[in-house]
Amino acid sequence: MYKRILIVGANGLVGQKLTEIFSRDRAFDLLISARQSEAYNKAASFGYVQLDATNLAAVKELVWNFAPDFIINAAAYTDVDGCEREKELSWRANVSAVENLVAASRLVGARVVHISTDYVFDGKAGPYDETATPNPLSYYGKEKLASENAVRASGENWLIVRTMVVFGVAPKVKKNFAIWLAQELQQGRRVNVVSDQIGNATLADDLARGIYELVRHNKRGLYHVAGADILSRYEFAQKLADAFGFDKSLVNPIKTADLNQLAPRPLRSGLITLKAQAELGITFLSSDEAIAIFKRQFLESASAQSRQ
């Protein structure tokens, strides 16, 4: 018996990776949606519907008509400083939209699969497992915790997946840390990278694989899914420079305080993923493995763009 999957936010980096992995499995009937008029991922066969998840009536209509077994929410307003500046706008995207998905899920008994973040923690005593008490520092972190609570309040039929520092390559996605870093170093430009923010860098493909396995195994509850290594952003940048053969001396270590960012960041963070690994029988990628895959995707993407 195949299961129906609705992916919301399918044009983002994680949404595109989820689309790829679920569309390859004949056990799932896939429908994807995003705010844009068309799907960015052209590689697979699936239905596409334009959807503004902040519009409750539109969400309910789509969910009622498709009757999914799982609603995977890959949509979010992830500009952490932008959330401090645009509190109302970001709340609608990060909390109200999730409340709408939860309300719609009740119509058909669907399980909401929600992606959250390590920013629900204060970064004073990481790495964190699923039993750790959240204490968000930023408005973004507070929104993500509020969205988790909205999902938890829906009853028993939910799955929350926390992750962090997601990077990867996909069509038309906004720059993430690794893409920015690779492009700057490729041009021989010096970059400042913080040495005091510590956690797991997570390849989007690996996160999508973790979510796919959780859905395939019919899991409920809270799981941490992230890269295998816990390291600083500076250490990650050094590894990436090594993998590409870039000049590592271009990477200059700085402290988070030097950036004068609007939103406070959790510093000593990190997510412990033992629960997901044990229950699913999988391991997540090391930073070296993830960077190797990223390098291949980055070079293939650059090559494809140069041919257009």
C-alpha positions as CSV (number, residue, x, y, z in Angstrom):
1,M,0.0,0.0,0.0
2,Y,1.7,3.2,-1.1
3,K,1.7,6.3,1.1
4,R,0.9,9.8,0.0
5,I,3.5,12.5,0.7
6,L,2.9,16.2,0.5
7,I,6.1,18.3,0.6
8,V,5.7,22.0,1.5
9,G,8.6,24.3,0.6
10,A,9.7,22.0,-2.1
11,N,11.8,24.6,-4.0
12,G,14.3,25.2,-1.1
13,L,17.5,23.3,-0.8
14,V,16.1,20.6,1.6
15,G,12.8,20.5,-0.2
16,Q,14.5,19.7,-3.5
17,K,16.6,16.9,-1.9
18,L,13.4,15.5,-0.3
19,T,11.7,15.6,-3.6
20,E,14.6,13.7,-5.2
21,I,14.7,10.9,-2.6
22,F,10.9,10.4,-2.3
23,S,10.3,10.5,-6.0
24,R,12.7,7.6,-6.5
25,D,10.6,5.3,-4.3
26,R,7.5,3.8,-5.9
27,A,6.0,3.1,-2.5
28,F,5.2,6.8,-2.3
29,D,2.7,9.0,-4.2
30,L,4.3,12.4,-4.2
31,L,2.9,15.9,-4.5
32,I,5.1,18.9,-3.9
33,S,4.3,22.6,-3.3
34,A,6.0,26.0,-2.9
35,R,5.2,29.7,-3.2
36,Q,6.7,29.9,-6.7
37,S,4.7,29.2,-9.9
38,E,6.7,26.2,-10.9
39,A,8.9,23.5,-9.4
40,Y,12.7,24.1,-9.5
41,N,13.5,20.4,-9.4
42,K,12.8,19.0,-12.9
43,A,14.5,15.6,-12.5
44,A,11.6,13.5,-11.3
45,S,7.9,12.8,-11.9
46,F,5.5,14.3,-9.4
47,G,2.6,16.7,-9.2
48,Y,3.2,20.4,-8.3
49,V,0.9,22.9,-6.7
50,Q,1.6,26.5,-6.0
51,L,0.9,27.2,-2.3
52,D,1.2,30.0,0.2
53,A,1.3,28.0,3.5
54,T,0.3,31.2,5.5
55,N,-3.1,31.0,3.7
56,L,-5.1,28.6,5.9
57,A,-8.0,28.2,3.4
58,A,-5.5,27.3,0.6
59,V,-3.7,24.8,2.8
60,K,-6.9,23.1,3.9
61,E,-8.2,22.8,0.4
62,L,-5.0,21.2,-0.9
63,V,-4.7,18.8,2.0
64,W,-8.4,17.8,1.8
65,N,-8.1,17.2,-1.9
66,F,-4.8,15.2,-1.9
67,A,-5.4,13.5,1.5
68,P,-1.7,12.9,2.3
69,D,-0.5,10.4,4.9
70,F,2.5,12.7,5.6
71,I,2.9,16.4,5.3
72,I,6.6,17.3,5.3
73,N,7.2,20.9,6.1
74,A,10.5,22.0,4.5
75,A,9.5,25.7,4.3
76,A,11.0,28.3,6.7
77,Y,12.2,31.9,6.9
78,T,15.8,31.1,7.9
79,D,17.5,34.5,7.7
80,V,18.3,34.7,11.5
81,D,19.0,38.4,11.5
82,G,16.1,39.1,9.2
83,C,13.8,37.4,11.8
84,E,14.9,40.1,14.3
85,R,14.1,42.9,11.9
86,E,10.9,41.4,10.5
87,K,9.2,39.7,13.4
88,E,5.7,39.7,12.1
89,L,6.6,38.5,8.6
90,S,8.9,35.8,9.9
91,W,6.4,34.6,12.5
92,R,3.8,34.1,9.8
93,A,6.3,32.0,7.8
94,N,7.8,30.0,10.7
95,V,4.9,29.6,13.1
96,S,1.5,30.6,11.5
97,A,2.2,28.4,8.5
98,V,3.0,25.4,10.7
99,E,-0.2,26.0,12.7
100,N,-2.1,25.9,9.3
101,L,-0.4,22.6,8.3
102,V,-1.3,21.1,11.7
103,A,-5.0,22.3,11.4
104,A,-5.2,20.9,7.9
105,S,-3.6,17.6,8.9
106,R,-6.5,17.0,11.3
107,L,-8.9,16.9,8.4
108,V,-7.4,13.8,6.9
109,G,-5.4,12.3,9.8
110,A,-2.0,13.1,8.2
111,R,1.3,13.1,10.1
112,V,3.1,16.4,10.1
113,V,6.8,16.1,9.7
114,H,8.4,19.4,10.7
115,I,12.1,20.4,10.3
116,S,13.5,22.4,13.2
117,T,16.9,23.6,14.3
118,D,19.6,23.7,17.0
119,Y,18.8,27.4,17.5
120,V,16.1,26.3,20.0
121,F,19.1,25.9,22.3
122,D,21.3,28.6,23.9
123,G,24.6,26.9,22.9
124,K,26.1,27.0,26.4
125,A,26.4,23.2,26.9
126,G,26.2,21.4,23.6
127,P,26.1,19.0,22.0
128,Y,22.4,18.3,22.7
129,D,20.3,15.2,22.6
130,E,16.5,15.0,22.2
131,T,16.0,15.2,26.0
132,A,17.8,18.6,26.4
133,T,15.8,21.6,27.5
134,P,15.4,24.3,24.8
135,N,16.4,27.9,25.7
136,P,16.5,29.9,22.4
137,L,18.5,33.1,22.3
138,S,17.2,34.7,19.0
139,Y,13.8,35.5,17.7
140,Y,14.3,32.8,15.0
141,G,15.0,30.3,17.7
142,K,11.9,31.3,19.6
143,E,9.8,31.0,16.4
144,K,11.2,27.5,15.7
145,L,10.5,26.4,19.3
146,A,6.9,27.9,19.0
147,S,6.5,25.9,15.8
148,E,7.7,22.7,17.5
149,N,5.2,23.3,20.3
150,A,2.4,23.8,17.7
151,V,3.2,20.4,16.2
152,R,3.5,18.7,19.6
153,A,0.1,20.2,20.7
154,S,-1.6,18.4,17.7
155,G,-1.7,15.0,19.5
156,E,0.4,11.9,18.9
157,N,0.7,11.9,15.2
158,W,3.8,14.0,14.5
159,L,7.5,13.9,13.7
160,I,10.0,16.7,14.5
161,V,13.5,16.6,13.0
162,R,16.1,19.0,14.3
163,T,19.1,19.7,12.2
164,M,21.8,22.5,11.8
165,V,24.2,24.2,9.4
166,V,22.6,22.7,6.3
167,F,24.6,23.1,3.1
168,G,24.4,21.7,-0.5
169,V,23.7,22.5,-4.1
170,A,20.4,22.6,-5.9
171,P,18.9,24.7,-8.7
172,K,18.0,28.4,-7.8
173,V,18.7,28.0,-4.0
174,K,20.0,30.9,-2.1
175,K,23.7,30.8,-1.0
176,N,24.5,28.7,2.0
177,F,27.7,28.8,4.0
178,A,29.5,26.2,1.9
179,I,28.5,27.7,-1.5
180,W,29.6,31.2,-0.4
181,L,32.9,29.8,1.0
182,A,33.7,27.8,-2.2
183,Q,32.9,30.7,-4.5
184,E,35.0,33.2,-2.5
185,L,38.0,30.9,-2.2
186,Q,37.7,30.0,-5.9
187,Q,38.1,33.7,-6.7
188,G,41.1,33.9,-4.4
189,R,39.4,36.2,-2.0
190,R,40.1,36.3,1.8
191,V,37.2,35.2,4.0
192,N,36.5,35.7,7.7
193,V,35.1,32.6,9.3
194,V,34.1,32.2,13.0
195,S,36.1,29.8,15.1
196,D,33.8,29.9,18.2
197,Q,30.6,28.5,16.7
198,I,30.7,24.7,17.1
199,G,28.3,22.1,15.8
200,N,27.5,19.6,13.0
201,A,27.7,20.7,9.4
202,T,24.9,18.8,7.6
203,L,24.8,18.0,3.9
204,A,21.2,18.5,2.7
205,D,21.2,15.2,0.9
206,D,22.1,13.5,4.2
207,L,19.3,15.3,6.0
208,A,16.8,14.3,3.3
209,R,18.0,10.7,3.6
210,G,17.4,10.8,7.4
211,I,13.9,12.2,7.0
212,Y,13.1,9.6,4.3
213,E,14.2,6.8,6.6
214,L,12.2,8.2,9.5
215,V,9.1,8.3,7.3
216,R,9.8,4.9,5.7
217,H,10.1,3.4,9.2
218,N,6.8,5.2,10.3
219,K,8.5,7.0,13.2
220,R,6.9,9.6,15.4
221,G,8.4,11.9,18.0
222,L,11.5,14.0,18.1
223,Y,14.8,13.1,16.3
224,H,18.1,14.9,15.7
225,V,19.5,14.4,12.2
226,A,22.8,16.1,11.4
227,G,26.4,15.4,10.1
228,A,28.5,13.0,12.1
229,D,31.3,15.4,13.1
230,I,31.1,18.3,15.6
231,L,33.6,21.0,14.6
232,S,33.9,24.8,14.4
233,R,32.9,26.7,11.2
234,Y,36.6,27.6,10.8
235,E,37.6,23.9,10.9
236,F,34.9,23.1,8.4
237,A,36.3,25.9,6.1
238,Q,39.8,24.5,6.4
239,K,38.5,21.1,5.4
240,L,36.6,22.5,2.4
241,A,39.6,24.5,1.2
242,D,41.7,21.3,1.5
243,A,39.2,19.2,-0.5
244,F,39.0,21.8,-3.3
245,G,42.8,22.5,-3.3
246,F,42.2,26.2,-2.4
247,D,44.7,28.3,-0.4
248,K,43.8,27.7,3.2
249,S,45.6,30.8,4.3
250,L,42.8,32.8,2.7
251,V,40.5,31.6,5.6
252,N,40.9,34.0,8.5
253,P,39.5,32.9,12.0
254,I,37.5,35.5,13.8
255,K,35.1,35.5,16.8
256,T,31.3,35.7,16.5
257,A,31.4,39.0,18.6
258,D,33.5,40.6,15.8
259,L,30.6,40.3,13.4
260,N,28.2,42.5,15.4
261,Q,25.2,40.5,14.2
262,L,21.7,41.5,15.1
263,A,20.7,38.1,16.5
264,P,22.7,36.2,19.1
265,R,24.0,32.8,18.0
266,P,24.4,29.6,20.0
267,L,28.1,29.0,20.2
268,R,28.9,25.6,21.8
269,S,26.1,23.8,20.0
270,G,25.9,20.5,18.2
271,L,23.2,17.7,17.9
272,I,23.6,14.2,19.2
273,T,22.1,11.8,16.6
274,L,22.4,8.5,18.3
275,K,18.7,8.0,18.7
276,A,18.1,8.2,14.9
277,Q,21.1,6.1,14.1
278,A,20.2,3.4,16.5
279,E,16.5,3.2,15.5
280,L,17.1,3.4,11.8
281,G,20.3,1.4,11.6
282,I,22.1,4.1,9.6
283,T,25.1,6.4,10.1
284,F,25.3,10.0,9.0
285,L,28.1,11.4,6.8
286,S,31.4,12.7,8.2
287,S,32.4,16.2,7.3
288,D,35.0,14.8,4.8
289,E,32.4,12.6,3.1
290,A,29.9,15.4,3.0
291,I,32.4,17.9,1.5
292,A,33.5,15.4,-1.1
293,I,29.8,15.0,-2.3
294,F,29.4,18.8,-2.1
295,K,32.5,19.4,-4.2
296,R,31.2,17.1,-6.9
297,Q,27.8,18.8,-7.0
298,F,29.3,22.3,-6.9
299,L,31.7,21.6,-9.8
300,E,28.9,19.9,-11.8
301,S,26.6,22.8,-11.2
302,A,29.2,25.4,-12.2
303,S,30.0,23.4,-15.3
304,A,26.3,23.2,-16.3
305,Q,25.9,26.9,-15.8
306,S,28.9,27.7,-18.0
307,R,27.3,25.6,-20.8
308,Q,24.0,27.5,-20.7
